[in-house]
């Protein structure tokens, strides 16, 4: 079967340029696309920091980073051992995400089972919030929201400079990443991991230190400390060692009017986690529309058939898929908005939509059909 192009994304945030090669190798967490410039990327499914929406050549946001806005809440009691730095690390009491429209900083610690990688996918603190990173909520049903990308404003006249964004208020300076001093993660299987900062003030795994995989035990308490500079910090955020996410490999059939039940292995140790679902049948269509759900980590969730019908009303396109992400999140206020520390693991699965044959070129299509611009045979 034809493989989908690397345009998949999930409810959390995207890779910021400057990520280490080791972190970039974790593309199995949703085929994350690294943005070419810090503020040059448009918003996309999952409300990622630098999401890119996708036609055949467009980039899309990632599965590893970020949490959606829908249904965030507390996930129960934290637990587990204190990790490599001992029990004085403290514990995460509840799931507390920033919300993508307020996100000005993030450290995303991921465990990618398929790639055999544990590490910081990206870390940054911006001096402002990127415009258009959020999304438009079309409707809400229970713990799910039907979403579309935000509408871009009319082009600015005169055109904005390269270091500016065009907004409804005119040209504004693009947010810049800041030097906030040392960032250290405690609780991993390596002692007090100090992150590496590059010339663009992006924090990632230190190249000289190899983190074992998995880099933490399920239920372990984790802690991020930020030294702080210029009124940003010092900060302390907590995380919970999420267990590996086990999702059946078989494609999931999706039909209009029918509920869709998603299943995954329940966690070995319960804690303040949520499962974030990003469900799309039209990511390459004219109106990119998707479902985001934030649900308890119980092992299954059923998407209501009426909500599936509403999603289908916006059309279908090639390579429909779902991302399922287990995540803990802690956040705090910074002068430019909100900063988040997330710990996550995720899996992506193909969705089977009757009548939809996905393609990258005409050779993938049945005889007499051609590959359309939405990557669907017709």
N, C-alpha and C positions, 0 to 999 in steps of 0.2 A: 504494500500500500504506500502511496506517496506520502512522504513525511512533510509535516507542516513546516513552513518557514519559521524562523525564530522570532515570532511576533507575539508570543504569549506573555501574559502578565498576570499579576495577582493583586490582592488588596493592599499591598504595601509598597512602599516606596522603592525608587529605582536607584541604580548605581550612579553615583556622582563621579565625574571624570577625575582621574587620579588614582583609582582603585588599583591595588597591586595585582600582578598577573595571577597570583594564587587565588585571590578573591574572584577575579573575572572568570576563572575556570569553573566556578560554581554555577554554570549556566543551566544545569539540570534543575535548579530551583525555579524554573519558569522561563528559561531561555532569555535571561536578562540582556538588554541591549545597553551598552555603555554610551551615554550621551557625549557628543563631541565637544560641547561647550557648556559651562555651568548653567547659563540662563537661556540657552538657545533652544531648549527642548519644549515641546508643547505638552499639554496635559493629556491623560489617557485613562483607560480603565484602571481602576484601583487607586486613582487619585495619587499616583506616585509623585515623588519630588520632582522628577525630571521626565515624566512619562512621555512617550511618543505614540501616537495613534497610528493605526496601520493600514495602509494599502500594501501593494505587493512589495514595495521597497521601504515602507515606513518602519521605524523602530517602535517597539512597544515596551511598556513598563515591565517591571520584574516581579517575580514571585517572592523574592526573598525579603524584601524590605517592607515594611509599612503595614498599616492596618487601615481598614475602611472606616467610614463614618457610621455605618449602619449598626445599630444595636450594641455598641460597646458597653460593657458593664463589668461588674466584678465576677471573678470566676471561681470563687471558693477560697479555701484556706491554703496558704502556702505551706510547703514542707520540704523535707530533704535535708541533706547534710550541709555543712558549711563549705564544702569544696576544699580546694588546695590551700586556702588562706585561713581555714579554721572557722569556728562557729560565730566569731565576732563580726562577720560580714553583714549580718542582718538579713531580713527576709522581705519578700514582696507580699504585701497584704492583699492587694487587689489589682485587677487588670485596669490600667489607666493610660489610654492612648490620647495623643494630642488632637486627632482630627486633621485631615490633610490641608484644610484651608487655613490652619494656624501654624503649621509645622515650619519652624525656622532652623531646627537642628535635629540630627538623628545619628545614633550609633546602632547599626544593625548587625547583630551577631547571629550567624546562621550555621545550621548543621545540615549539610547536603549529603544525604545517605547515598544517592546514586553516584555522585562524583567523589565520595570519600573525602570530604572537605569539611572542616570546622574552622571558622574564623570570622573576622569582621569584614563584611562585604563592603561597607563604606561607613565613614564617620565624618560629620561636618557640623559647623554652626554658621549660619548665615546672618548677615546684618539686617535682613528683612525677609519677608515671605514672598515667594515667587507668585506673581499673578497667574491666574488661569490654571493653577495646579489642582484646584478642586474639581467639582463636577456638578451637574445639574440633576437634582433628584426629580424624576418624573412621577413616581408613586412609591408608596411604602405599604408593605404588608407584613405585619409581625416583625420578625427579625431580619427581613430582607428589604432592599431598596432597588428599584429600577432606575438606572442612571444613564446619562449621556454626557459627553464632554461639554464643558462650558462654552458658551457662544463667544467667539472672538470679536473684539470691537472692530469697527471700520478702520481701514489703514490710516495711520496718522499722516497728516499733511502739514508741513513737510515730513518726509520719512525720518524715523528715529536713527540716531547714531548707533554704531555697533554695540556700544556698552549700555544701551537703553532698551527698555521694553515699551511697546505701544499699548496703552491702556485707555479706558474710557475717559480718563482724566488727562490724556496726552502722553508724551514721552516721559518715562521715569527711569531712574538708574536701576540697572540689574543688581539684585542682591549679590554680595560678595562673601566668600567664605573667610572666616576669621581665624587667627591664631588665638586659641583659648588656653594655651599652656599644655601641660601633660594630660593625657587621657590614659587611665589605667583600669584594666578589668581584673578583678579578683574572683576566685572560685573555680577557675579552669584547672585543667590537669597540668598546667605550667604555672609557676608562681608569679603573681603580680605582673600581668602582661601589659607593658607600656606600648601603646600604639605608636606607629611611625607617622610623622606628618611630612607631606611633601611641600614643594614650593607654592602650590595652590591652596595650602591649608586644608588638604583632605587627609583624614586619618584612616590608616588601614593596618593590616598585620605587619609587624616588623619583619623585614626580609630575612634577618639572621636567625629567627626563632621559628621552629617547626612545631605547630600545635598538633598533638596526637588527635586521631579521629576515632570515636567521638571525643570531642575536647572537654566534655563534662558529663557527669553522671545524671541520669534522670532524677529530678527532684532536688538537685543541688541548688543552693543559694548562690547567686551571682551579684556582683556589685560593680558599677561604673563610677569612678571618681574623675572629676574634671578640675584641674588645678585652677583655671580661671585667669582671665586678664580683662582689663578695661571694662569693668562692671558686668562681665559675663563669668559668673562663678565666684567662688568655688561651688561645685555641684556634686551631688551624690544621688545616683539612681540605682534601683535594684532590678534583678531579673530572676527568672525561675528556669531551671534546667529542663527544657521540654524533652519528652521522649520521642524517639523516631516515629514518624507517621507512616502507618501501613495502610495503603489503599489498594483495593482489588485492581488488577491490571486490565480487566476486560473493558472495552468501550462501553459507554453509557448511552442507551437509546433515549432520545428526547422527542416527544410528539406534542403537537398543539392540544391543549385541553387535558393533558395527562400529567399527574404529579410525577416528580422525579425524586427518587430516594437515593441519597449519597451515603456511603458507608465507609468507615475507617476503623482501624483498631483502637479500642479505648486505651487511654494512658495507663501505664503501670502504676504511676503515682499521680494523684490528682493535685492540682494547684491552681493558682490564679491565671489560668489560660483561657483563651477563646479559640475557636476554629473559624477561620475567615474563608469565605467561599466567593470566588469570582467566576461567574457562569456566563458564557457568551456564545451566541449562535450567529452573530453578525458583526464581528470585529472588522471585517474588510468591506462592509457595505457602506452605502451612502450615508446612513445615519447609524453610526456606531452606538449600539445600545447593549447594556449588560446588566446582570443582577449581582449585587453584593449582599452577602449575608454574614452576620457575626453571631455565632451560635455557641451554646455550651458544648464542651468537649466530652460528649457522651458516647460517640461511636457511630451516630447516624443522624441524618436530618432530611426531612421531606420538603421539597419546594412545592408549594401549592399549584395545582393545575391551572387555576385562573391566572396566576402570575406568569406561568409559562406561556399561556395564550397571549397575554399582554406583551410579553417579550417578542413573540413571533410576529406581532402586528408591525414591527419595525423592520421585518425582513430577515433573510438568512444569507449567509455567504460562506466561503470556503473555510475549512479547518476550524470548525467550532470546537471549543475545549472548555474545561473547567480546571481551575486551580484550587486546591484545598491546602490550607496553611494552619498549622498549630503554632500559637504565638503567645508569649507573655509580653507585657508592655508596661513601662513606668514612664512618667513624664513630669516635667516641671516648667515653670515660667522663666523665660529669659527676656531681656529687654526688647528683642525683636519679635517675640512670639512665644512659641512652645518648643521644648526639646524633649526628645523621646529616646529611650533605650529599649530596644526590642530583641527578643531571643526567639528564633523561629526555625521550623523545618516544614517542608512542603512537598507536594506531589502534584503533577499535572496529568490529566487524563483526557482522552479523546471523547468527544460527543458524537453520536451517530444520529443524524437527522434524516429521516426518510426523504428520498428525492434529491438530496444534496450530495454531489460527487465533487470532492475537493481536487484542485489541480494547481500546478505551477506552470504547465505549458500544455499545448494541444495533445501531446502524446499521452497524457494522463487521462484523457477523456474517452468515452465510448465513441465508436465510429459515427461520424456525422455531427458530432458536437465539438465545440471549441472551448478553450479556457477563457473565461470572461475576466474583466478587470477586477471583479470581486473574488477571484480565485475559486470560482465555481463553474463546473461544466454546464453549457447551455447551447 
